[in-house]
Amino acid sequence: MRRREFIALIGGAAAWPLAARAAGQPVRVGFVDFAGENDPNALERARVFKQGLERLGWAPMIDYYWSVFNVEKAQLAAREVLKLAPNVIVCAGTPATMALKQATSTVPIVFAIVTEPVAQGIVESLAHPGGNLTGFSYLEPTVAAKWLELLMQIAPHLTHVALMFNPASSPYSKLFFQSIETATSRFAVQAVMAPVHDVNEVEQLIAMLGSKPGSGMIVAAEGFNFANRRLIIELNARYRLPAIYPDFDSATNGGLIQYSFDFVAQYGGPIVSYVDRILRGTKPADLPVQQPAKFELVINMKTAKALGLTVPQSLLAVADDVIE
């Protein structure tokens, strides 16, 4: 986890026509993310977020905190960012959001990619979040049944499927497993929970599953998996394990199938809008928590062929994108 005032890749205000107007309106923003500082998706989210604020007339000075995907790192990041007296904080994932909620009741916080924010006690309700937090929820646990359905359509030979998750970054994964377990009644498949705590355990799990014919994987929607998704994709390819991913760019990076929404578009649009409104005086409590509006299904045909899988035409017909 590192803090950087500016990152060259993200660029400066001078690149935008409105930069001169923004120069008179400096704001300090904390940007806390579960992905690593070299993660392309995270850097793109940071880039479009900063540019969005600049287009709206702000001169953002942004403090970045990366790889904040567990409780310990989240608590440390919360302490560090609050020392800098930010005008607003944008954070991704449950650990960071929970740590910041506990650390401050006054600094406005806009969270993203958080599952079940009401059930986790982060906000009072979606319509009326209350307090100093609002933001954007991630996936409802019921989507896990859809993951299983899609995986079984592309790999109908599977007899057991593991939900891989890190308990430290996703205490809510049991809710997703319940949805998967309920959906198994429609298929001849057994579901198991597969907790992992570090990358060594990830490799051990995937190697073990790969040695058992009929195995498949559902990669849980959580910060640890997102931060390590490239490694997970590589390991699943090495051990020839069919898997479905909840992250928007997994299929483009070699994953078999993904079902999620566009994180980058969310950061460049709705999140920028919420931060702008807060900076102009709107209270977070008056901004309802929003849920994803559109999910996209992407299939990687090259990976399917490498795994010896034939993708049914019915699935290709409903896919938003097919990577050849």
N, C-alpha and C positions, 0 to 999 in steps of 0.2 A: 504494500500500500504506500503510495507516494502522493505528495501534494505538489502541484505545479501551478504557478500563477498563470502561465500561458504555455501552450504547446504549439510548436511551429506548424505541425500538421493542421491544426485547427485554423490557423491564420489570424490576421489582425483586422481591426476595424477599417483600416484604410482600403481594404478590398471592396468595400461597399459604398455606394453613392451617399447613403444617409449617415456615414460615419461622422461627418463634421457636425451634423445636428446632434448626434448622440454624445459628442464630446462634453457637452455641458450637463449631462445627466448620468454621472457615474453611479453604478450600483455594484455591490459585492454579493456574489452568489456562491453558495456551496454546492458542489456537484459530487454526490456520493454514489458510487456504482459498484455492483458486484463483479463486473468483468475486469479483466486485467488492462493495464494502461496501453498495451499494444494490440488489444482486440479490435479488429476492423469495425465490427458492428458498434461497439461502444464508442470508438473515436468518431464514427459517422454520426451517432446520436449526439455526441458532444458538439460536433461541428454545426449541425443544423440547428441545434438549440441556441448556440451562441449567435449564429447568423440571424436567427429569428428575432432575438432580442435587439440586435443592431438595427434590423429593418424597422422595428417599432420605435426606434429613437433612443435606445439605451446604450450606454457605454459600459458593458459588463466586465468586471474584473472577477474572474471565476477561479475558485480554488478547487482542484480536482483530487478526489480520493478514490483510488482504484482497488479492486480485489476485496471489496468489503462484503463477504458472503457468509460470515459466521458471527456469532455474538461477540466474541472477543475483539475482532477487528472493527465491528460496528461500534462498540462502546468507545474504543480508542478514537475512531474517526469522529464520533459525535463530540467528544471532548475537544479535539483539535479544531474542528470547524467552528465551534461555538466561541472559541477564544478569539476568532477573527471578526466577530460581530457582523455576520452576514445580514443582508436585508431579507434574504429568503434562501431556503435550502431546497434543492431538488435531489431526491434520493430514489434508488432503485432496489427493490427487494424487501422482504420482511425483516431480516436482521437489522438493517440500517434504519428502517422506518421505526421499528420498535425501540431501538436505542435512542434515536433522536426524540421520540415521543417522551421517553423517560427523562431525557436530559434537559428539555426545555418546554415550557408551556406558553412562551411568548413569541419566539422566532417563527415566522410562517414557514410551513413545510409543505411541499408538493411531492407526493410519492407516486411511484409508477411501478408496474410489474409486481403488484402485491395481491396475493390470493386471499379471498375472504376477509377483507379489512374489518367488516363488522363483527364476524365471528371471532376474530383475533383480538378484538377490543381496541383496534386502532382508531376507529371512528364510531360515533353513536349510531348513525344510519347513513345509507348512501345519499339520501336526499338532504339530510341535515347532519353533516359530519361533526359539527361542534368543535370547540377548541381551536387549536392553531394548525391543524392538519386537514388537507384535502388531497385529492389526486385521482389516480386511475388504477382501477383494479385489474388483475391479470385474468386468470381463467377460473371459471366455476368448476368444482370437482366433477360435475356431470360430463364435462368434456372428455374425461378419461375413458368413458364408455365408447366415445367416438374414436379415440385413438386405437382401442382394441379392435373395433369393427374395421377400421381402415387397414390395420396391420393384418388381420385375418383375411381380408379380401385379396391382399397382394401376396400373402404367404399362408394359404389355407392348410398347409401341412403341419403347422405348428401345433404342438400338444401341451406346451407350457410356456408361459410368458412371465418375465420378471419386470417389476417396476423398480428401476434403479433410482435411488435418491440419497441425499445426505441429510440425516436427521438434524444436524446442526444448522443447516440453512433452510430446511423445509419441514417444520414441525406439523404442517398441515397435510403432508403427503398421504397420511393414512386415510384422509377423506377421499383422495383420488383413488386409492386402492379399493376402497369400499365400492366405488362406482365401477371399477374394472371387475371386481369380483362378482358383482351383481350381473354384469353383462356377460360373464363367462357361460351363463346358462344357455345362451344362444349359440354357443360354439362348443366343440369338443376340445376344450383347452382348460388348463389349470393355471391360475395366477398365483404368484408368490411375491412377497415384499423382499427387496434386495437392498438393504442399507449399506452404504459405503461411507468412509470417513476421509479418505485421501486417494490420490491417484494410484497408489500401489494396490489398494483394495479394488479400485475400478478395473485394473488389468486382471487381477485374480478372478474377479467375478465374470468378466467377459470371456476369459480363457476357459473357465469352468463351464459356462453356458455353451460356448462354442464346441466343447467336447461332447456335448449331449445332443444327439439328433432331435429335431423337433423343437428346439429352443428359439425364443425370440425375446426382444427387449422393448419396453416402453421407457423412454428416458423422461424422467419426471421434470415438470416445469419448475425449476428452482435455480438459485444463483450459482451453486457449486457446479451443477451440470452445464449451465450456460458458460461459465468461465472456462470449463474444460471440454467444451463440445468438440473441438477439433481433434483432441486426443481420443475422445470417445468414438468419434466417427472413424478414425484410423484403426482403432482396436476392433471395432465391429467389422470393418472390412477385412482385417487380417484374419480374424477368427470366423469369418463368413456368417455373421449373425444378423438376421433381419431385424431392423429396429425402426421405430417411429420417434420423431423428435418434435418438441413443442416450440422450437426456436425458429425465427423467421428465415434465417439464412443457412440452415443446416443442410438442406438438399443441394443448394448451390455449392456447398463445400464437400459434397460426396455422400451425404446421408441419403438413405433409401427413400424416406418419405417424411414430410413435415406437415403439420397442421397447426397454424398459429396466426398471429396478426403482425403487422409491420411496426416494430418498435421505433424505427427511424422516423416514420411518418408521424407517429404519436409525439415524439420529442420535438419535431420541427413544426408541429401545428398546435394541437390542443394543450400540450404542456407549456409551450411558449405563451399561449394565450392566457393561461391561468396565472403564470408568473407575472405577466404584464399587468393583469387586472389587480393582482395583489400589490404590486409596486405602485399602482395608481390609487390604492386605498381600499380595495375590496377585502373584506375579511375572509380567510379560508373557510370559516364556518358557514359562509353564505354561498360557497361554490360546491355544488353537489359532486360526489364521487362518481366518475363516469366509468362505464364498462365497455369492453371492446365491441365495436359495431360490426366488424367484418373479419372473418377468418379466411385464410387462403390455404388451399391444398396444393402442394408441390411434390412431384414425383421425379426421381432421378432414374431414368431408364438405363443409363450406363451401369449404375450400381445394381439395379434389378437384374440385368443380364449377367453381371459378374457373380451374382448369387444364384444364378440359374432359375430366376423367377420370371414367370410370364404375367405381365400386368393385364388384368381383364379390361376389355374395351369399355365396360360400364364405368370403371374407375377413371380411365383416361378421359372419358367424356365429361366428367364433373370436375376434373382437376383444373385449377387456375393457371398452372404452368407445368409443362413437362420438359425436363432437361434431358436433351439427347447427348 
